[in-house]
């Protein structure tokens, strides 16, 4: 058993001394934390009114048709801010 323990101790010591191990140990938890926090922070700050600019250089007047298609829904009809008709 002492030989096995000596091999395990040496292999673990060799892997701990590498730059990759240190990088993963430090930045792994930071990356996981960021993957959970960033979407939560973005979802929290997503409310409010926003302006939409439409640049339409065609003669089909797509911007005008889009503006007419977007209407503000009546209060109490749902959680969506915009609805199409």
PDB file of N, CA, C and O in Angstrom:
ATOM      1  N   UNK A   1       0.825  -1.195   0.000  1.00  0.00           N
ATOM      2  CA  UNK A   1       0.000   0.000   0.000  1.00  0.00           C
ATOM      3  C   UNK A   1       0.865   1.253   0.000  1.00  0.00           C
ATOM      4  O   UNK A   1       0.468   2.276  -0.559  1.00  0.00           O
ATOM      5  N   UNK A   2       2.041   1.189   0.618  1.00  0.00           N
ATOM      6  CA  UNK A   2       2.893   2.374   0.688  1.00  0.00           C
ATOM      7  C   UNK A   2       3.421   2.769  -0.689  1.00  0.00           C
ATOM      8  O   UNK A   2       3.614   3.954  -0.958  1.00  0.00           O
ATOM      9  N   UNK A   3       3.659   1.782  -1.568  1.00  0.00           N
ATOM     10  CA  UNK A   3       4.103   2.107  -2.934  1.00  0.00           C
ATOM     11  C   UNK A   3       2.987   2.822  -3.700  1.00  0.00           C
ATOM     12  O   UNK A   3       3.228   3.809  -4.396  1.00  0.00           O
ATOM     13  N   UNK A   4       1.772   2.311  -3.559  1.00  0.00           N
ATOM     14  CA  UNK A   4       0.635   2.935  -4.242  1.00  0.00           C
ATOM     15  C   UNK A   4       0.448   4.365  -3.749  1.00  0.00           C
ATOM     16  O   UNK A   4       0.240   5.281  -4.544  1.00  0.00           O
ATOM     17  N   UNK A   5       0.523   4.549  -2.453  1.00  0.00           N
ATOM     18  CA  UNK A   5       0.356   5.886  -1.882  1.00  0.00           C
ATOM     19  C   UNK A   5       1.458   6.824  -2.362  1.00  0.00           C
ATOM     20  O   UNK A   5       1.199   8.001  -2.617  1.00  0.00           O
ATOM     21  N   UNK A   6       2.678   6.320  -2.487  1.00  0.00           N
ATOM     22  CA  UNK A   6       3.791   7.137  -2.967  1.00  0.00           C
ATOM     23  C   UNK A   6       3.575   7.554  -4.416  1.00  0.00           C
ATOM     24  O   UNK A   6       3.883   8.687  -4.786  1.00  0.00           O
ATOM     25  N   UNK A   7       3.047   6.649  -5.239  1.00  0.00           N
ATOM     26  CA  UNK A   7       2.771   6.974  -6.647  1.00  0.00           C
ATOM     27  C   UNK A   7       1.654   8.008  -6.736  1.00  0.00           C
ATOM     28  O   UNK A   7       1.755   8.964  -7.505  1.00  0.00           O
ATOM     29  N   UNK A   8       0.596   7.825  -5.959  1.00  0.00           N
ATOM     30  CA  UNK A   8      -0.523   8.777  -5.970  1.00  0.00           C
ATOM     31  C   UNK A   8      -0.052  10.148  -5.522  1.00  0.00           C
ATOM     32  O   UNK A   8      -0.415  11.160  -6.122  1.00  0.00           O
ATOM     33  N   UNK A   9       0.745  10.187  -4.484  1.00  0.00           N
ATOM     34  CA  UNK A   9       1.256  11.457  -3.964  1.00  0.00           C
ATOM     35  C   UNK A   9       2.118  12.170  -4.999  1.00  0.00           C
ATOM     36  O   UNK A   9       2.002  13.382  -5.180  1.00  0.00           O
ATOM     37  N   UNK A  10       2.987  11.414  -5.679  1.00  0.00           N
ATOM     38  CA  UNK A  10       3.852  12.016  -6.692  1.00  0.00           C
ATOM     39  C   UNK A  10       3.044  12.526  -7.886  1.00  0.00           C
ATOM     40  O   UNK A  10       3.266  13.644  -8.349  1.00  0.00           O
ATOM     41  N   UNK A  11       2.111  11.717  -8.385  1.00  0.00           N
ATOM     42  CA  UNK A  11       1.304  12.118  -9.545  1.00  0.00           C
ATOM     43  C   UNK A  11       0.452  13.341  -9.218  1.00  0.00           C
ATOM     44  O   UNK A  11       0.333  14.253 -10.036  1.00  0.00           O
ATOM     45  N   UNK A  12      -0.132  13.363  -8.044  1.00  0.00           N
ATOM     46  CA  UNK A  12      -0.931  14.519  -7.647  1.00  0.00           C
ATOM     47  C   UNK A  12      -0.054  15.760  -7.540  1.00  0.00           C
ATOM     48  O   UNK A  12      -0.445  16.838  -7.988  1.00  0.00           O
ATOM     49  N   UNK A  13       1.114  15.615  -6.954  1.00  0.00           N
ATOM     50  CA  UNK A  13       2.038  16.745  -6.830  1.00  0.00           C
ATOM     51  C   UNK A  13       2.486  17.276  -8.173  1.00  0.00           C
ATOM     52  O   UNK A  13       2.627  18.487  -8.348  1.00  0.00           O
ATOM     53  N   UNK A  14       2.714  16.380  -9.129  1.00  0.00           N
ATOM     54  CA  UNK A  14       3.124  16.815 -10.467  1.00  0.00           C
ATOM     55  C   UNK A  14       1.994  17.556 -11.178  1.00  0.00           C
ATOM     56  O   UNK A  14       2.242  18.551 -11.860  1.00  0.00           O
ATOM     57  N   UNK A  15       0.769  17.088 -11.029  1.00  0.00           N
ATOM     58  CA  UNK A  15      -0.337  17.754 -11.728  1.00  0.00           C
ATOM     59  C   UNK A  15      -0.698  19.084 -11.080  1.00  0.00           C
ATOM     60  O   UNK A  15      -1.145  20.001 -11.769  1.00  0.00           O
ATOM     61  N   UNK A  16      -0.512  19.204  -9.770  1.00  0.00           N
ATOM     62  CA  UNK A  16      -0.844  20.446  -9.072  1.00  0.00           C
ATOM     63  C   UNK A  16       0.136  21.551  -9.441  1.00  0.00           C
ATOM     64  O   UNK A  16      -0.231  22.726  -9.413  1.00  0.00           O
ATOM     65  N   UNK A  17       1.343  21.215  -9.777  1.00  0.00           N
ATOM     66  CA  UNK A  17       2.357  22.223 -10.088  1.00  0.00           C
ATOM     67  C   UNK A  17       2.243  22.791 -11.502  1.00  0.00           C
ATOM     68  O   UNK A  17       3.005  23.693 -11.850  1.00  0.00           O
ATOM     69  N   UNK A  18       1.339  22.306 -12.314  1.00  0.00           N
ATOM     70  CA  UNK A  18       1.239  22.800 -13.692  1.00  0.00           C
ATOM     71  C   UNK A  18       0.441  24.099 -13.733  1.00  0.00           C
ATOM     72  O   UNK A  18      -0.390  24.367 -12.865  1.00  0.00           O
ATOM     73  N   UNK A  19       0.712  24.892 -14.756  1.00  0.00           N
ATOM     74  CA  UNK A  19      -0.004  26.161 -14.937  1.00  0.00           C
ATOM     75  C   UNK A  19      -1.470  25.913 -15.274  1.00  0.00           C
ATOM     76  O   UNK A  19      -2.342  26.684 -14.874  1.00  0.00           O
ATOM     77  N   UNK A  20      -1.738  24.849 -16.004  1.00  0.00           N
ATOM     78  CA  UNK A  20      -3.114  24.544 -16.382  1.00  0.00           C
ATOM     79  C   UNK A  20      -3.966  24.245 -15.150  1.00  0.00           C
ATOM     80  O   UNK A  20      -5.112  24.686 -15.065  1.00  0.00           O
ATOM     81  N   UNK A  21      -3.417  23.508 -14.209  1.00  0.00           N
ATOM     82  CA  UNK A  21      -4.150  23.203 -12.982  1.00  0.00           C
ATOM     83  C   UNK A  21      -4.452  24.475 -12.202  1.00  0.00           C
ATOM     84  O   UNK A  21      -5.571  24.666 -11.727  1.00  0.00           O
ATOM     85  N   UNK A  22      -3.470  25.333 -12.073  1.00  0.00           N
ATOM     86  CA  UNK A  22      -3.683  26.589 -11.347  1.00  0.00           C
ATOM     87  C   UNK A  22      -4.699  27.471 -12.063  1.00  0.00           C
ATOM     88  O   UNK A  22      -5.562  28.077 -11.428  1.00  0.00           O
ATOM     89  N   UNK A  23      -4.592  27.539 -13.380  1.00  0.00           N
ATOM     90  CA  UNK A  23      -5.538  28.334 -14.165  1.00  0.00           C
ATOM     91  C   UNK A  23      -6.965  27.812 -13.974  1.00  0.00           C
ATOM     92  O   UNK A  23      -7.886  28.591 -13.730  1.00  0.00           O
ATOM     93  N   UNK A  24      -7.142  26.501 -14.085  1.00  0.00           N
ATOM     94  CA  UNK A  24      -8.468  25.911 -13.911  1.00  0.00           C
ATOM     95  C   UNK A  24      -9.006  26.065 -12.506  1.00  0.00           C
ATOM     96  O   UNK A  24     -10.207  26.252 -12.311  1.00  0.00           O
ATOM     97  N   UNK A  25      -8.123  25.989 -11.527  1.00  0.00           N
ATOM     98  CA  UNK A  25      -8.543  26.121 -10.135  1.00  0.00           C
ATOM     99  C   UNK A  25      -9.014  27.536  -9.824  1.00  0.00           C
ATOM    100  O   UNK A  25      -9.966  27.727  -9.066  1.00  0.00           O
ATOM    101  N   UNK A  26      -8.357  28.511 -10.401  1.00  0.00           N
ATOM    102  CA  UNK A  26      -8.712  29.909 -10.129  1.00  0.00           C
ATOM    103  C   UNK A  26      -9.869  30.369 -11.002  1.00  0.00           C
ATOM    104  O   UNK A  26     -10.837  30.940 -10.498  1.00  0.00           O
ATOM    105  N   UNK A  27      -9.780  30.126 -12.316  1.00  0.00           N
ATOM    106  CA  UNK A  27     -10.767  30.682 -13.234  1.00  0.00           C
ATOM    107  C   UNK A  27     -11.976  29.783 -13.464  1.00  0.00           C
ATOM    108  O   UNK A  27     -12.990  30.254 -13.978  1.00  0.00           O
ATOM    109  N   UNK A  28     -11.901  28.520 -13.104  1.00  0.00           N
ATOM    110  CA  UNK A  28     -13.055  27.629 -13.246  1.00  0.00           C
ATOM    111  C   UNK A  28     -14.248  28.096 -12.429  1.00  0.00           C
ATOM    112  O   UNK A  28     -15.330  28.282 -12.986  1.00  0.00           O
ATOM    113  N   UNK A  29     -14.086  28.291 -11.127  1.00  0.00           N
ATOM    114  CA  UNK A  29     -15.217  28.791 -10.328  1.00  0.00           C
ATOM    115  C   UNK A  29     -15.676  30.188 -10.744  1.00  0.00           C
ATOM    116  O   UNK A  29     -16.865  30.501 -10.676  1.00  0.00           O
ATOM    117  N   UNK A  30     -14.738  31.022 -11.173  1.00  0.00           N
ATOM    118  CA  UNK A  30     -15.113  32.370 -11.630  1.00  0.00           C
ATOM    119  C   UNK A  30     -15.990  32.267 -12.874  1.00  0.00           C
ATOM    120  O   UNK A  30     -16.981  32.987 -12.997  1.00  0.00           O
ATOM    121  N   UNK A  31     -15.630  31.378 -13.792  1.00  0.00           N
ATOM    122  CA  UNK A  31     -16.417  31.190 -15.012  1.00  0.00           C
ATOM    123  C   UNK A  31     -17.807  30.647 -14.688  1.00  0.00           C
ATOM    124  O   UNK A  31     -18.799  31.112 -15.248  1.00  0.00           O
ATOM    125  N   UNK A  32     -17.881  29.687 -13.809  1.00  0.00           N
ATOM    126  CA  UNK A  32     -19.181  29.123 -13.429  1.00  0.00           C
ATOM    127  C   UNK A  32     -20.049  30.181 -12.749  1.00  0.00           C
ATOM    128  O   UNK A  32     -21.246  30.266 -13.023  1.00  0.00           O
ATOM    129  N   UNK A  33     -19.465  30.975 -11.879  1.00  0.00           N
ATOM    130  CA  UNK A  33     -20.206  32.046 -11.220  1.00  0.00           C
ATOM    131  C   UNK A  33     -20.711  33.069 -12.236  1.00  0.00           C
ATOM    132  O   UNK A  33     -21.843  33.543 -12.138  1.00  0.00           O
ATOM    133  N   UNK A  34     -19.871  33.405 -13.208  1.00  0.00           N
ATOM    134  CA  UNK A  34     -20.273  34.360 -14.243  1.00  0.00           C
ATOM    135  C   UNK A  34     -21.404  33.802 -15.095  1.00  0.00           C
ATOM    136  O   UNK A  34     -22.297  34.548 -15.497  1.00  0.00           O
ATOM    137  N   UNK A  35     -21.383  32.495 -15.379  1.00  0.00           N
ATOM    138  CA  UNK A  35     -22.448  31.889 -16.179  1.00  0.00           C
ATOM    139  C   UNK A  35     -23.798  31.947 -15.475  1.00  0.00           C
ATOM    140  O   UNK A  35     -24.837  31.932 -16.134  1.00  0.00           O
ATOM    141  N   UNK A  36     -23.797  32.013 -14.165  1.00  0.00           N
ATOM    142  CA  UNK A  36     -25.049  32.134 -13.424  1.00  0.00           C
ATOM    143  C   UNK A  36     -25.447  33.584 -13.177  1.00  0.00           C
ATOM    144  O   UNK A  36     -26.632  33.911 -13.221  1.00  0.00           O
ATOM    145  N   UNK A  37     -24.481  34.451 -12.920  1.00  0.00           N
ATOM    146  CA  UNK A  37     -24.798  35.829 -12.543  1.00  0.00           C
ATOM    147  C   UNK A  37     -25.118  36.729 -13.730  1.00  0.00           C
ATOM    148  O   UNK A  37     -26.029  37.552 -13.642  1.00  0.00           O
ATOM    149  N   UNK A  38     -24.400  36.594 -14.827  1.00  0.00           N
ATOM    150  CA  UNK A  38     -24.601  37.496 -15.966  1.00  0.00           C
ATOM    151  C   UNK A  38     -26.024  37.406 -16.519  1.00  0.00           C
ATOM    152  O   UNK A  38     -26.641  38.452 -16.717  1.00  0.00           O
ATOM    153  N   UNK A  39     -26.584  36.216 -16.783  1.00  0.00           N
ATOM    154  CA  UNK A  39     -27.978  36.186 -17.247  1.00  0.00           C
ATOM    155  C   UNK A  39     -28.963  36.770 -16.234  1.00  0.00           C
ATOM    156  O   UNK A  39     -29.940  37.412 -16.620  1.00  0.00           O
ATOM    157  N   UNK A  40     -28.712  36.551 -14.950  1.00  0.00           N
ATOM    158  CA  UNK A  40     -29.610  37.102 -13.930  1.00  0.00           C
ATOM    159  C   UNK A  40     -29.548  38.624 -13.921  1.00  0.00           C
ATOM    160  O   UNK A  40     -30.579  39.287 -13.800  1.00  0.00           O
ATOM    161  N   UNK A  41     -28.360  39.176 -14.048  1.00  0.00           N
ATOM    162  CA  UNK A  41     -28.224  40.635 -14.075  1.00  0.00           C
ATOM    163  C   UNK A  41     -28.827  41.228 -15.341  1.00  0.00           C
ATOM    164  O   UNK A  41     -29.441  42.293 -15.290  1.00  0.00           O
ATOM    165  N   UNK A  42     -28.662  40.558 -16.466  1.00  0.00           N
ATOM    166  CA  UNK A  42     -29.248  41.050 -17.710  1.00  0.00           C
ATOM    167  C   UNK A  42     -30.768  40.983 -17.668  1.00  0.00           C
ATOM    168  O   UNK A  42     -31.436  41.876 -18.190  1.00  0.00           O
ATOM    169  N   UNK A  43     -31.319  39.957 -17.066  1.00  0.00           N
ATOM    170  CA  UNK A  43     -32.775  39.838 -16.969  1.00  0.00           C
ATOM    171  C   UNK A  43     -33.349  40.899 -16.046  1.00  0.00           C
ATOM    172  O   UNK A  43     -34.461  41.378 -16.269  1.00  0.00           O
ATOM    173  N   UNK A  44     -32.613  41.268 -15.025  1.00  0.00           N
ATOM    174  CA  UNK A  44     -33.091  42.271 -14.080  1.00  0.00           C
ATOM    175  C   UNK A  44     -33.139  43.655 -14.717  1.00  0.00           C
ATOM    176  O   UNK A  44     -34.044  44.437 -14.424  1.00  0.00           O
ATOM    177  N   UNK A  45     -32.184  43.966 -15.580  1.00  0.00           N
ATOM    178  CA  UNK A  45     -32.116  45.302 -16.165  1.00  0.00           C
ATOM    179  C   UNK A  45     -32.792  45.367 -17.528  1.00  0.00           C
ATOM    180  O   UNK A  45     -32.532  46.301 -18.287  1.00  0.00           O
ATOM    181  N   UNK A  46     -33.643  44.415 -17.863  1.00  0.00           N
ATOM    182  CA  UNK A  46     -34.224  44.360 -19.195  1.00  0.00           C
ATOM    183  C   UNK A  46     -35.475  45.196 -19.381  1.00  0.00           C
ATOM    184  O   UNK A  46     -35.944  45.332 -20.511  1.00  0.00           O
ATOM    185  N   UNK A  47     -36.034  45.762 -18.325  1.00  0.00           N
ATOM    186  CA  UNK A  47     -37.296  46.476 -18.449  1.00  0.00           C
ATOM    187  C   UNK A  47     -37.137  47.881 -18.992  1.00  0.00           C
ATOM    188  O   UNK A  47     -36.027  48.343 -19.256  1.00  0.00           O
ATOM    189  N   UNK A  48     -38.248  48.540 -19.150  1.00  0.00           N
ATOM    190  CA  UNK A  48     -38.235  49.921 -19.608  1.00  0.00           C
ATOM    191  C   UNK A  48     -38.541  50.043 -21.089  1.00  0.00           C
ATOM    192  O   UNK A  48     -38.551  49.062 -21.832  1.00  0.00           O
ATOM    193  N   UNK A  49     -38.785  51.261 -21.483  1.00  0.00           N
ATOM    194  CA  UNK A  49     -39.076  51.518 -22.890  1.00  0.00           C
ATOM    195  C   UNK A  49     -37.786  51.590 -23.684  1.00  0.00           C
ATOM    196  O   UNK A  49     -36.735  51.976 -23.172  1.00  0.00           O
ATOM    197  N   UNK A  50     -37.891  51.211 -24.933  1.00  0.00           N
ATOM    198  CA  UNK A  50     -36.737  51.265 -25.828  1.00  0.00           C
ATOM    199  C   UNK A  50     -37.173  51.856 -27.154  1.00  0.00           C
ATOM    200  O   UNK A  50     -38.288  51.630 -27.624  1.00  0.00           O
ATOM    201  N   UNK A  51     -36.281  52.606 -27.733  1.00  0.00           N
ATOM    202  CA  UNK A  51     -36.532  53.153 -29.056  1.00  0.00           C
ATOM    203  C   UNK A  51     -35.974  52.197 -30.097  1.00  0.00           C
ATOM    204  O   UNK A  51     -34.901  51.619 -29.921  1.00  0.00           O
ATOM    205  N   UNK A  52     -36.717  52.042 -31.183  1.00  0.00           N
ATOM    206  CA  UNK A  52     -36.282  51.194 -32.284  1.00  0.00           C
ATOM    207  C   UNK A  52     -36.173  52.077 -33.513  1.00  0.00           C
ATOM    208  O   UNK A  52     -37.131  52.754 -33.885  1.00  0.00           O
ATOM    209  N   UNK A  53     -35.024  52.071 -34.133  1.00  0.00           N
ATOM    210  CA  UNK A  53     -34.830  52.828 -35.363  1.00  0.00           C
ATOM    211  C   UNK A  53     -34.919  51.905 -36.561  1.00  0.00           C
ATOM    212  O   UNK A  53     -34.308  50.836 -36.567  1.00  0.00           O
ATOM    213  N   UNK A  54     -35.669  52.300 -37.570  1.00  0.00           N
ATOM    214  CA  UNK A  54     -35.816  51.494 -38.775  1.00  0.00           C
ATOM    215  C   UNK A  54     -35.332  52.323 -39.949  1.00  0.00           C
ATOM    216  O   UNK A  54     -35.844  53.412 -40.209  1.00  0.00           O
ATOM    217  N   UNK A  55     -34.355  51.808 -40.646  1.00  0.00           N
ATOM    218  CA  UNK A  55     -33.806  52.470 -41.816  1.00  0.00           C
ATOM    219  C   UNK A  55     -34.301  51.710 -43.034  1.00  0.00           C
ATOM    220  O   UNK A  55     -33.892  50.571 -43.260  1.00  0.00           O
ATOM    221  N   UNK A  56     -35.171  52.321 -43.816  1.00  0.00           N
ATOM    222  CA  UNK A  56     -35.795  51.639 -44.946  1.00  0.00           C
ATOM    223  C   UNK A  56     -35.524  52.432 -46.213  1.00  0.00           C
ATOM    224  O   UNK A  56     -36.136  53.474 -46.445  1.00  0.00           O
ATOM    225  N   UNK A  57     -34.610  51.939 -47.025  1.00  0.00           N
ATOM    226  CA  UNK A  57     -34.274  52.618 -48.271  1.00  0.00           C
ATOM    227  C   UNK A  57     -34.994  52.000 -49.465  1.00  0.00           C
ATOM    228  O   UNK A  57     -34.736  52.381 -50.607  1.00  0.00           O
ATOM    229  N   UNK A  58     -35.878  51.068 -49.217  1.00  0.00           N
ATOM    230  CA  UNK A  58     -36.608  50.442 -50.315  1.00  0.00           C
ATOM    231  C   UNK A  58     -37.880  51.227 -50.594  1.00  0.00           C
ATOM    232  O   UNK A  58     -38.266  52.113 -49.832  1.00  0.00           O
ATOM    233  N   UNK A  59     -38.501  50.890 -51.673  1.00  0.00           N
ATOM    234  CA  UNK A  59     -39.767  51.540 -52.007  1.00  0.00           C
ATOM    235  C   UNK A  59     -40.956  50.736 -51.495  1.00  0.00           C
ATOM    236  O   UNK A  59     -42.105  51.080 -51.769  1.00  0.00           O
ATOM    237  N   UNK A  60     -40.683  49.672 -50.756  1.00  0.00           N
ATOM    238  CA  UNK A  60     -41.765  48.832 -50.250  1.00  0.00           C
ATOM    239  C   UNK A  60     -42.318  49.340 -48.926  1.00  0.00           C
ATOM    240  O   UNK A  60     -43.331  48.832 -48.447  1.00  0.00           O
ATOM    241  N   UNK A  61     -41.671  50.330 -48.329  1.00  0.00           N
ATOM    242  CA  UNK A  61     -42.098  50.928 -47.065  1.00  0.00           C
ATOM    243  C   UNK A  61     -42.286  49.874 -45.967  1.00  0.00           C
ATOM    244  O   UNK A  61     -43.324  49.813 -45.308  1.00  0.00           O
ATOM    245  N   UNK A  62     -41.252  49.050 -45.796  1.00  0.00           N
ATOM    246  CA  UNK A  62     -41.309  48.013 -44.771  1.00  0.00           C
ATOM    247  C   UNK A  62     -41.346  48.614 -43.373  1.00  0.00           C
ATOM    248  O   UNK A  62     -42.026  48.091 -42.490  1.00  0.00           O
ATOM    249  N   UNK A  63     -40.624  49.701 -43.168  1.00  0.00           N
ATOM    250  CA  UNK A  63     -40.616  50.337 -41.856  1.00  0.00           C
ATOM    251  C   UNK A  63     -41.991  50.843 -41.465  1.00  0.00           C
ATOM    252  O   UNK A  63     -42.410  50.702 -40.316  1.00  0.00           O
ATOM    253  N   UNK A  64     -42.686  51.429 -42.416  1.00  0.00           N
ATOM    254  CA  UNK A  64     -44.027  51.947 -42.136  1.00  0.00           C
ATOM    255  C   UNK A  64     -44.987  50.794 -41.836  1.00  0.00           C
ATOM    256  O   UNK A  64     -45.824  50.900 -40.940  1.00  0.00           O
ATOM    257  N   UNK A  65     -44.867  49.703 -42.579  1.00  0.00           N
ATOM    258  CA  UNK A  65     -45.740  48.552 -42.327  1.00  0.00           C
ATOM    259  C   UNK A  65     -45.437  47.930 -40.966  1.00  0.00           C
ATOM    260  O   UNK A  65     -46.346  47.483 -40.267  1.00  0.00           O
ATOM    261  N   UNK A  66     -44.156  47.903 -40.593  1.00  0.00           N
ATOM    262  CA  UNK A  66     -43.796  47.355 -39.287  1.00  0.00           C
ATOM    263  C   UNK A  66     -44.330  48.243 -38.163  1.00  0.00           C
ATOM    264  O   UNK A  66     -44.839  47.735 -37.164  1.00  0.00           O
ATOM    265  N   UNK A  67     -44.218  49.546 -38.316  1.00  0.00           N
ATOM    266  CA  UNK A  67     -44.721  50.465 -37.296  1.00  0.00           C
ATOM    267  C   UNK A  67     -46.235  50.330 -37.137  1.00  0.00           C
ATOM    268  O   UNK A  67     -46.752  50.423 -36.024  1.00  0.00           O
ATOM    269  N   UNK A  68     -46.938  50.113 -38.231  1.00  0.00           N
ATOM    270  CA  UNK A  68     -48.384  49.930 -38.146  1.00  0.00           C
ATOM    271  C   UNK A  68     -48.743  48.579 -37.533  1.00  0.00           C
ATOM    272  O   UNK A  68     -49.792  48.443 -36.902  1.00  0.00           O
ATOM    273  N   UNK A  69     -47.880  47.582 -37.715  1.00  0.00           N
ATOM    274  CA  UNK A  69     -48.165  46.247 -37.177  1.00  0.00           C
ATOM    275  C   UNK A  69     -47.943  46.176 -35.674  1.00  0.00           C
ATOM    276  O   UNK A  69     -48.541  45.338 -34.998  1.00  0.00           O
ATOM    277  N   UNK A  70     -47.089  47.045 -35.145  1.00  0.00           N
ATOM    278  CA  UNK A  70     -46.828  47.039 -33.705  1.00  0.00           C
ATOM    279  C   UNK A  70     -47.821  47.958 -33.010  1.00  0.00           C
ATOM    280  O   UNK A  70     -47.868  49.157 -33.282  1.00  0.00           O
ATOM    281  N   UNK A  71     -48.588  47.402 -32.139  1.00  0.00           N
ATOM    282  CA  UNK A  71     -49.555  48.194 -31.379  1.00  0.00           C
ATOM    283  C   UNK A  71     -49.353  47.888 -29.908  1.00  0.00           C
ATOM    284  O   UNK A  71     -48.928  46.791 -29.545  1.00  0.00           O
ATOM    285  N   UNK A  72     -49.654  48.848 -29.073  1.00  0.00           N
ATOM    286  CA  UNK A  72     -49.572  48.645 -27.629  1.00  0.00           C
ATOM    287  C   UNK A  72     -50.813  47.868 -27.204  1.00  0.00           C
ATOM    288  O   UNK A  72     -51.931  48.300 -27.487  1.00  0.00           O
ATOM    289  N   UNK A  73     -50.641  46.724 -26.526  1.00  0.00           N
ATOM    290  CA  UNK A  73     -51.824  45.960 -26.108  1.00  0.00           C
ATOM    291  C   UNK A  73     -52.570  46.675 -24.988  1.00  0.00           C
ATOM    292  O   UNK A  73     -52.011  47.519 -24.287  1.00  0.00           O
ATOM    293  N   UNK A  74     -53.821  46.326 -24.838  1.00  0.00           N
ATOM    294  CA  UNK A  74     -54.616  46.907 -23.760  1.00  0.00           C
ATOM    295  C   UNK A  74     -54.124  46.359 -22.431  1.00  0.00           C
ATOM    296  O   UNK A  74     -53.639  45.230 -22.357  1.00  0.00           O
ATOM    297  N   UNK A  75     -54.250  47.153 -21.392  1.00  0.00           N
ATOM    298  CA  UNK A  75     -53.795  46.734 -20.070  1.00  0.00           C
ATOM    299  C   UNK A  75     -54.573  45.511 -19.594  1.00  0.00           C
ATOM    300  O   UNK A  75     -55.781  45.407 -19.802  1.00  0.00           O
ATOM    301  N   UNK A  76     -53.868  44.603 -18.962  1.00  0.00           N
ATOM    302  CA  UNK A  76     -54.508  43.420 -18.409  1.00  0.00           C
ATOM    303  C   UNK A  76     -54.691  42.283 -19.382  1.00  0.00           C
ATOM    304  O   UNK A  76     -55.309  41.277 -19.032  1.00  0.00           O
ATOM    305  N   UNK A  77     -54.174  42.404 -20.601  1.00  0.00           N
ATOM    306  CA  UNK A  77     -54.366  41.330 -21.575  1.00  0.00           C
ATOM    307  C   UNK A  77     -53.215  40.349 -21.594  1.00  0.00           C
ATOM    308  O   UNK A  77     -53.323  39.302 -22.233  1.00  0.00           O
ATOM    309  N   UNK A  78     -52.123  40.644 -20.922  1.00  0.00           N
ATOM    310  CA  UNK A  78     -50.985  39.726 -20.918  1.00  0.00           C
ATOM    311  C   UNK A  78     -49.729  40.436 -20.480  1.00  0.00           C
ATOM    312  O   UNK A  78     -49.749  41.614 -20.124  1.00  0.00           O
ATOM    313  N   UNK A  79     -48.640  39.705 -20.511  1.00  0.00           N
ATOM    314  CA  UNK A  79     -47.386  40.278 -20.029  1.00  0.00           C
ATOM    315  C   UNK A  79     -46.545  40.885 -21.147  1.00  0.00           C
ATOM    316  O   UNK A  79     -45.538  41.535 -20.866  1.00  0.00           O
ATOM    317  N   UNK A  80     -46.927  40.692 -22.393  1.00  0.00           N
ATOM    318  CA  UNK A  80     -46.141  41.239 -23.496  1.00  0.00           C
ATOM    319  C   UNK A  80     -46.366  42.733 -23.629  1.00  0.00           C
ATOM    320  O   UNK A  80     -47.491  43.218 -23.507  1.00  0.00           O
ATOM    321  N   UNK A  81     -45.281  43.460 -23.881  1.00  0.00           N
ATOM    322  CA  UNK A  81     -45.402  44.900 -24.049  1.00  0.00           C
ATOM    323  C   UNK A  81     -45.946  45.237 -25.431  1.00  0.00           C
ATOM    324  O   UNK A  81     -46.707  46.192 -25.586  1.00  0.00           O
ATOM    325  N   UNK A  82     -45.559  44.461 -26.431  1.00  0.00           N
ATOM    326  CA  UNK A  82     -45.995  44.732 -27.791  1.00  0.00           C
ATOM    327  C   UNK A  82     -46.755  43.532 -28.330  1.00  0.00           C
ATOM    328  O   UNK A  82     -46.462  42.387 -27.987  1.00  0.00           O
ATOM    329  N   UNK A  83     -47.710  43.805 -29.155  1.00  0.00           N
ATOM    330  CA  UNK A  83     -48.462  42.746 -29.822  1.00  0.00           C
ATOM    331  C   UNK A  83     -48.553  43.102 -31.296  1.00  0.00           C
ATOM    332  O   UNK A  83     -48.444  44.273 -31.662  1.00  0.00           O
ATOM    333  N   UNK A  84     -48.747  42.125 -32.122  1.00  0.00           N
ATOM    334  CA  UNK A  84     -48.926  42.392 -33.552  1.00  0.00           C
ATOM    335  C   UNK A  84     -50.375  42.149 -33.904  1.00  0.00           C
ATOM    336  O   UNK A  84     -51.060  41.335 -33.286  1.00  0.00           O
ATOM    337  N   UNK A  85     -50.819  42.863 -34.896  1.00  0.00           N
ATOM    338  CA  UNK A  85     -52.207  42.654 -35.319  1.00  0.00           C
ATOM    339  C   UNK A  85     -52.246  42.131 -36.717  1.00  0.00           C
ATOM    340  O   UNK A  85     -53.326  41.891 -37.256  1.00  0.00           O
TER     341      UNK A  85
END
